[in-house]
């Protein structure tokens, strides 16, 4: 029996409806000519059926995008800071921290990232208690720029054998399972402000697995395995659905023990997907491993930056929060005097372009790794990371370069244009003109 679709736009004033025309949009793995309708009041993408046929409305404005590509806004689920601001730095006052965070959000949209999970590295309990209240899901306001989807706490429940740059003396064992998490992060913070938890599953008491991931999932919190020595069977049997920066800070595949990578890439299930972050900066992971990972589990790969607060700053030597010196050279960070990687300084746009080159995938296919897949991993499918009616109108307008790479031309947040490259160019040219006077 046929049903009539209810109209969801009958009370919407006509002047809130915008039509983005003459653009290419991703459909499956192809770019096709398309049109998008957005409601700048609700901040949602709306259906032509609802507007033109059910409500008989016409858009107040038609914006010709000149054949550019429109994709969902990018989502970065692991980023530690940017533009000199470290999400883990609790030395600032609450007002100073809030001001710094606002500035990151304002600048971050220029990279195409409209949503992200601000990441806290391994810290003492009091640091989590101070900074996590600032990092919960953001208000629905385009004026704020990029918005938090909830914090990613990477630690302190990590295996000291795979600590990376996390200070070993800070690391803890989650010996009481869920209670340990509630104590370290704070119960209110855990359930209100945290979205992703990276821990080493082998450190959990056996009684906590596989129940803990399910308990956290019921609270919309994702448990991710990382900085871990877990075996193949330990991860497969853990009920954990996410892995943090695959190939880094874990045992590599062995012919008799495939480890975490084997569990992610060989045990692929459509009904029970296992997601994984990967840093495509060309330094953390060899391009061949990225290609192998993607072709083994294409629906699970989420590109992440793991970028540090030095993102957007000049090259040089900087002092880390724990007193160690960090050398920034381009997009690479190392502990001074060593070759030990200390995070990245690349944007998600750079990772996307690298990924397309490493895997020989096109824009429509590759962009899923920074939109649809992370949204699905976070339980936000249909809300973020897509161009479906009812989804948030977080958009990136891309220009395709001659070499096949892409650049960000415009960024829209909740149906409002919040950044455009041409505007930045005009402002720079204005400064240059003034400097000549």
C-alpha positions in Angstrom: 0.0 0.0 0.0 1.4 3.4 -1.0 2.1 6.0 1.6 2.3 9.7 1.3 5.5 11.3 2.6 4.7 14.0 5.2 6.0 17.5 4.5 8.7 18.7 6.9 9.0 22.1 5.4 5.5 23.6 5.4 6.4 26.1 8.1 9.8 27.1 6.7 10.0 30.7 5.4 11.0 30.8 1.8 14.0 33.0 2.4 15.7 30.3 4.4 16.0 27.9 1.4 19.1 28.0 -0.6 19.8 26.0 -3.8 23.4 25.0 -4.6 23.4 24.5 -8.4 25.8 23.5 -11.2 27.9 21.3 -9.0 29.2 17.7 -8.9 28.3 15.5 -5.9 29.5 12.1 -4.9 27.1 9.2 -5.6 28.5 5.8 -4.8 32.0 6.1 -6.2 31.3 8.6 -8.9 30.9 12.3 -9.2 27.6 13.2 -10.9 25.9 16.5 -11.7 23.6 17.5 -8.9 21.8 20.1 -6.9 21.6 20.6 -3.2 18.8 22.3 -1.2 19.7 23.5 2.3 17.7 25.2 5.0 19.9 27.9 6.6 17.6 28.2 9.6 17.5 24.5 10.6 21.0 23.9 9.2 19.8 20.8 7.4 19.9 19.4 3.9 16.3 19.2 2.6 14.5 17.1 0.0 13.4 18.5 -3.4 10.2 16.4 -2.9 9.4 18.3 0.3 10.2 21.8 -1.1 8.9 21.7 -4.7 6.1 19.2 -4.6 4.7 18.9 -1.1 5.1 22.6 0.0 5.2 24.3 -3.4 8.1 26.5 -2.3 10.9 28.1 -4.3 14.4 28.8 -3.0 15.1 32.4 -2.2 18.6 32.1 -3.6 20.3 30.0 -6.3 24.1 29.8 -6.0 26.0 28.7 -9.1 29.0 26.7 -8.1 30.5 26.7 -11.6 31.0 22.9 -11.8 32.9 22.6 -8.5 32.6 19.5 -6.3 30.4 19.5 -3.2 31.1 16.9 -0.5 30.2 16.6 3.2 32.3 18.5 5.6 35.4 16.6 6.8 35.5 14.8 10.2 38.7 14.2 12.0 38.4 11.8 14.9 41.9 12.2 16.2 43.6 15.6 16.5 45.5 16.8 19.5 45.6 20.5 18.8 46.4 23.1 16.2 47.6 26.7 15.7 49.6 26.6 18.9 46.8 25.4 21.1 47.1 22.0 22.8 43.8 20.4 23.9 45.7 18.7 26.7 47.2 21.9 28.2 45.5 22.5 31.5 47.9 25.3 32.6 45.6 28.0 31.2 42.6 29.5 33.1 39.2 28.4 32.0 38.7 31.6 30.1 42.0 31.4 28.3 41.3 27.8 27.4 37.9 28.6 26.0 39.4 31.5 24.0 42.1 29.3 22.5 39.6 26.6 21.6 37.4 29.2 19.8 40.3 30.3 17.8 41.1 26.8 16.7 37.5 26.2 15.7 37.6 29.5 13.7 40.7 28.6 11.8 40.1 24.9 11.5 37.3 25.2 8.9 39.8 26.5 6.3 41.1 22.9 6.1 37.7 21.6 5.3 37.1 20.1 8.8 33.7 20.9 10.0 33.5 18.4 12.9 36.2 16.7 15.0 37.0 14.9 18.2 39.5 17.0 20.2 42.0 14.5 21.5 43.6 14.4 25.0 46.8 12.4 25.4 47.7 10.5 28.6 47.4 12.9 31.5 47.0 12.9 35.3 43.3 12.7 36.4 43.1 16.4 37.3 43.9 17.4 33.7 40.9 15.4 32.4 38.7 16.9 35.0 39.7 20.4 34.0 39.7 20.3 30.2 37.0 17.8 29.3 34.1 20.1 30.3 35.3 22.4 27.4 35.4 19.6 24.8 32.0 18.0 24.8 29.7 18.2 21.8 29.4 21.8 20.5 26.3 23.9 20.2 24.7 24.0 16.8 26.0 27.3 15.7 27.8 28.1 12.4 29.4 31.1 13.9 31.6 28.9 16.0 33.4 27.3 13.0 34.4 23.7 13.4 32.5 21.9 16.1 33.4 19.2 18.6 31.6 15.9 18.4 32.9 14.9 21.9 36.4 14.3 23.1 38.7 11.5 22.2 40.7 10.4 25.2 43.9 8.6 24.1 45.1 7.2 27.4 46.1 6.9 30.1 45.1 3.2 29.9 47.9 2.3 27.4 50.5 -0.5 27.3 53.9 0.9 28.4 55.5 -1.4 25.8 53.8 0.6 23.1 53.6 4.1 24.7 54.9 6.1 21.8 55.4 9.6 23.2 53.0 9.1 26.1 55.0 9.4 29.3 55.3 5.9 30.9 54.9 7.2 34.4 51.5 8.6 33.6 50.0 5.4 32.2 47.6 3.4 34.3 45.9 0.0 34.3 42.1 -0.1 34.1 42.1 -2.7 36.9 38.5 -2.0 37.8 37.1 -1.8 34.3 34.4 0.8 33.9 35.0 2.2 37.4 38.6 3.0 36.5 37.3 5.0 33.5 34.8 6.9 35.7 37.4 7.7 38.2 40.1 9.0 35.9 37.9 11.0 33.5 35.2 11.9 36.0 31.8 10.3 35.7 30.0 13.3 34.4 32.8 14.0 31.9 32.7 10.4 30.7 29.1 10.3 29.9 28.6 13.9 28.7 31.8 14.9 27.0 33.7 11.8 25.9 33.0 10.2 22.5 36.0 7.9 21.9 38.3 6.1 24.4 41.6 4.6 23.2 43.0 1.9 25.5 45.0 -1.3 25.4 42.4 -4.1 25.7 44.9 -6.6 27.1 45.1 -4.4 30.3 41.5 -4.8 31.1 40.4 -7.4 33.6 39.0 -10.5 31.8 35.6 -9.8 33.4 35.3 -6.5 31.5 35.4 -8.0 28.1 33.4 -8.3 26.0 30.8 -6.4 28.1 32.6 -3.0 28.5 32.5 -2.0 24.8 28.7 -2.7 24.8 28.1 -0.8 28.0 30.0 2.2 26.6 28.2 1.9 23.2 24.9 2.2 25.0 26.1 5.6 26.2 27.2 6.5 22.7 30.9 6.1 23.5 33.3 4.3 21.2 36.0 2.0 22.6 39.1 1.9 20.4 42.1 -0.4 20.8 45.5 1.4 20.6 49.0 1.6 22.0 48.6 -2.1 22.6 50.3 -5.5 22.4 47.0 -7.3 21.9 47.0 -10.5 19.9 44.7 -11.3 17.0 42.5 -13.4 19.1 42.4 -10.9 22.0 41.1 -8.2 19.6 38.7 -10.4 17.7 37.1 -11.6 21.0 37.1 -8.2 22.7 33.9 -6.8 21.0 35.9 -3.6 20.3 34.8 -2.0 17.0 37.6 0.6 16.4 41.4 0.7 16.3 43.5 3.8 16.8 46.1 4.7 14.1 46.5 1.3 12.6 50.1 0.0 12.3 51.4 2.5 14.8 52.1 1.6 18.4 51.2 -2.1 18.0 52.8 -5.3 17.0 53.1 -5.8 13.2 51.7 -8.8 11.4 53.7 -12.0 11.8 53.2 -15.3 9.9 51.9 -17.0 13.0 50.5 -14.0 14.9 48.7 -11.4 12.7 48.0 -9.2 15.7 45.7 -6.2 15.6 46.3 -5.4 11.9 45.2 -9.0 11.0 42.1 -8.7 13.2 41.1 -5.5 11.4 42.0 -6.5 7.9 41.1 -10.2 7.8 38.1 -10.4 10.1 35.8 -8.0 8.0 32.1 -8.3 8.7 29.4 -6.2 7.1 27.0 -6.8 10.0 29.7 -6.1 12.6 32.2 -3.7 11.1 35.5 -2.9 12.6 36.8 0.6 11.9 40.3 1.9 12.1 42.1 5.2 11.9 45.2 5.6 9.7 47.6 8.5 9.3 48.2 9.1 5.6 51.0 11.7 6.0 53.5 9.4 4.2 55.6 9.1 7.3 53.6 7.2 9.9 52.6 4.4 7.6 54.1 3.3 4.3 51.8 4.0 1.3 51.7 0.3 0.4 50.3 -0.5 3.9 47.7 2.1 3.4 46.7 0.7 0.1 46.6 -2.9 1.6 44.5 -1.7 4.5 42.0 0.1 2.3 41.5 -2.8 -0.2 41.2 -5.3 2.7 38.6 -3.2 4.6 37.4 -0.2 2.6 34.3 0.5 4.6 36.4 0.7 7.9 39.1 3.1 7.0 39.0 6.6 8.6 41.7 9.0 7.7 43.0 10.9 10.8 45.7 13.5 11.2 46.8 12.8 14.8 48.0 16.4 14.4 49.6 18.2 17.3 49.4 21.9 18.4 52.2 22.8 16.0 49.9 22.4 13.0 49.8 25.7 11.3 53.0 27.0 12.9 56.4 27.6 11.3 59.1 24.9 11.2 61.5 24.9 14.1 62.2 23.6 17.6 59.4 23.6 20.2 59.1 22.5 23.8 56.6 19.8 24.5 54.3 19.9 27.5 56.4 17.4 29.4 59.6 19.4 28.8 60.9 17.4 25.8 62.0 19.2 22.7 60.1 18.6 19.4 61.5 19.4 16.0 59.0 20.4 13.4 60.0 19.9 9.8 57.2 20.4 7.3 54.5 18.0 8.4 56.8 15.8 10.4 57.4 16.0 14.2 60.2 14.1 15.9 61.7 14.1 19.4 64.8 16.3 19.1 68.0 14.3 18.3 66.0 11.2 17.4 64.0 9.8 14.6 61.1 8.9 16.9 57.8 10.3 15.5 56.0 12.7 17.8 52.8 13.1 16.0 52.0 14.8 12.7 51.5 18.3 11.5 49.4 17.6 8.4 45.8 18.6 7.6 43.1 16.2 6.8 43.0 17.7 3.3 46.6 16.7 2.8 45.9 13.2 4.1 43.0 12.9 1.6 45.2 14.0 -1.3 47.9 11.6 -0.2 45.4 8.8 0.2 44.1 9.3 -3.4 47.6 9.2 -4.7 48.6 6.1 -2.6 45.6 4.1 -3.5 44.7 5.4 -6.9 41.1 6.2 -5.9 39.0 9.0 -7.2 37.5 11.8 -5.2 34.0 10.4 -4.7 35.4 7.1 -3.3 38.3 8.6 -1.3 36.2 11.3 0.4 34.2 8.6 2.2 37.3 8.1 4.4 36.9 11.6 5.9 33.1 11.8 5.8 30.8 8.8 5.7 33.0 6.3 7.4 34.0 8.3 10.5 30.4 9.4 10.8 29.3 5.8 10.8 32.0 4.8 13.2 30.8 7.5 15.6 27.1 6.5 15.3 26.2 9.6 13.3 25.3 8.0 10.0 22.6 10.1 8.3 23.5 13.1 10.5 27.0 13.9 9.5 29.2 12.8 6.6 26.5 12.6 3.9 24.4 14.7 1.6 21.1 13.1 2.4 18.0 15.0 3.3 17.8 15.5 7.0 21.6 15.5 7.5 23.4 18.6 8.8 24.3 20.9 6.0 28.1 20.8 6.7 29.7 21.1 3.3 33.0 21.5 1.5 33.2 23.0 -2.0 36.3 21.6 -3.7 38.3 22.7 -6.7 40.0 19.9 -8.6 43.6 20.6 -9.5 45.4 19.6 -12.7 47.2 16.7 -10.9 43.9 15.3 -9.6 44.3 16.6 -6.1 41.7 18.8 -4.5 41.7 22.1 -2.7 39.1 23.6 -0.4 37.2 26.6 -2.0 34.3 27.1 0.4 33.1 25.6 3.7 29.5 25.6 4.9 28.4 24.9 8.5 24.8 24.2 9.3 23.7 25.8 6.0 25.8 28.9 6.3 29.0 29.7 4.4 31.7 30.2 7.1 34.8 30.3 4.9 35.9 30.9 1.3 39.2 30.8 -0.3 38.5 33.8 -2.5 37.7 35.9 0.6 41.0 34.9 2.1 42.8 35.9 -1.1 41.1 39.3 -1.2 42.1 39.9 2.4 45.7 39.0 1.7 45.8 41.2 -1.4 44.3 44.1 0.7 47.1 43.7 3.3 49.7 43.7 0.5 48.2 46.9 -1.0 48.3 48.6 2.4 51.9 47.6 2.9 52.9 49.5 -0.2 51.4 52.8 1.1 
